[in-house]
Amino acid sequence: MSYFLPLTLHLLAAIAFVGTVFFEVIMLPGIRRRLPADVMREIERALGNRATAIMPWVLLTLYAAGLALAWQHRGALAAPLASTFGALLSLKILLALSVFGHFCTAMLWRRRGLLSGRRSRVLHRSVFCHALLIVVLAKAMWFLNG
C-alpha cells in the first residue's frame, strides 16, 4: 500500500476528530451561555448521540491509518531516542494511546450512566490538550528532522 493513502485517511480523520473536539470545547461553552438550560441539554444530548454513532468510525480510520503509517517508520520506532523524529513520533503515539483511553472511558461511563456534564467537560478538555500536542508534534517531527 502506498504511503499516500494511509496518510490522507489519517489526516482527514484527524481533521474530523480534532474539529469535533474543538467544537465541543471552544464553541459550545459560548453557545451554552446564550440558550436556556433545557434547550442546551437537548442539543448536547443530540450531539452526544450523533458523536457516539460517528466517532467510533472516525477513530477506527484514524488509528488504523496511524498504524499503517507507524509501520512505515518502524525503524525510527525501534530506537526512538536515536533521532528527534523517532522521539517525537513515540511521544505522539503515547498521546494518541492516551486519547484512545479517554475515548474508551467516556464510552464506558456513557453506557453505565456515569458520564455527567462535569466528567464530560474534563475529558473533552483533556482530549483537546492531547490533540493540540499531537498536531504540534506531527508538524515538529518533519520540521525538526531537517
N, C-alpha and C positions, 0 to 999 in steps of 0.2 A: 504494500500500500504506500502511495506517495506521502510525503510529509505534508503536502498542501491540504489534503482532505481532513486529517485529524486537526491540523492547525486551524483551519476555517471553522470546523464544527466546535472546537474548543473556544475559539474567540466569540462566535455567535451565542453559544450557551452562556459564556461568561458575561456577555453584554446583557442577556436576558436576566440572569441571576443577580448580578450587581445592580442593574437598573431596578429590579423589583425591590431589592433591599434598600436602595437609595430612596425609592418612593415611600416605602413604609417608615423609614427612619427620619427622612428630611421633609417630605411633603405632607404626610398625614398629620403630624402634630399641628401644623398650621391650619389645616382644614378642621381638625378636631375643635379648635377654639371658636370656630365660626358657626358650627352646627349644633343643634340640640343633641344632648347625650343619647337619647333613644334613636335618633337618626344615625348618629355616628356608630353606635353599636351594631345597627343593621348593616351599614356599609362595611364595617370591619368584619362582620360575620360573612358577608358575601365575598369580600376579598379573600378572607381566610379559606373559604370553601373552594374558590377558584384556584388559589395558590396550591392548595392541597391536591387538586386534580392535575395541575400543570407542572409544578416544581419537581416532582419525582422524575419526570421525563427530561426536564432541563438538566437536573443533576446527573441523571444517568448518562446523558450525552456529554456533559462537561467532564465527568470523571472518566468515562470510557475513552474519550479523546485524549484526556490528560495522561492516562496510562499508555496509550499508543505513542504519545509524544515523549513521555519519560523513557519508554523503551528505546527510542532513538538516541537518547542521551545516557544510556546505561553505563557507559564508560566513565562519564563525569560523576555519576551517582555511586559508582563503585569506590571512588576515592574522593568524597565530597570536599575534603579540606585541601585537596591538591590544587584547586583552582577557584577563583572567585565565582565563576559560572556554576560549578558544582555545589559550592556552599550556598549560594543564593537559591539555586533550584531545590536543594534539600530543604531549606527553610520554607520555601514556597509550598512544597509538598506537605511539610509538617503543618503549616497553617491550613492548607486545604483539608487535611485529615481532621483538624480541629473543627473546621466549618461543618464537615460531614457529621461529626459527633454532635454538634449543636443541632443540626437538622434532625438527626435521629432522636435526640432528646425532646425536641419540640413535637415531633410526631407521636412519640410515646406519651408525653404529657397531654397532648390533644385527645388521644384515644381514651385516656384514663380520666379525662375531665379536669386535669390539673393545670392546664395552660391558662392561667389568669392573665389579665391585661398587663400586670406588672412583670410577670415572668416573661411574657412575650416581648415586651419592650426591652428588657435586659438582654434577652437572647438576640433580638434583632440588632441592638446597638453593638453587641459583641461581634456578631457576624459581619456587620458593616465595617467595623475596625479591621477585622481579619481580611475582608475583601479588599479594602483600600491598600493594606500592606501587600497583599498578593499582587495587585495590579502594579504597584510601585516596584516590587521585586521582579515581576515579569519584564518590565522595561529595563530595570537595572542589570538584569542578567546579561543582556545584549550590549548595553551601553558600557558597562564596566569591564566587560570581557574584551573589548577592543574591537 
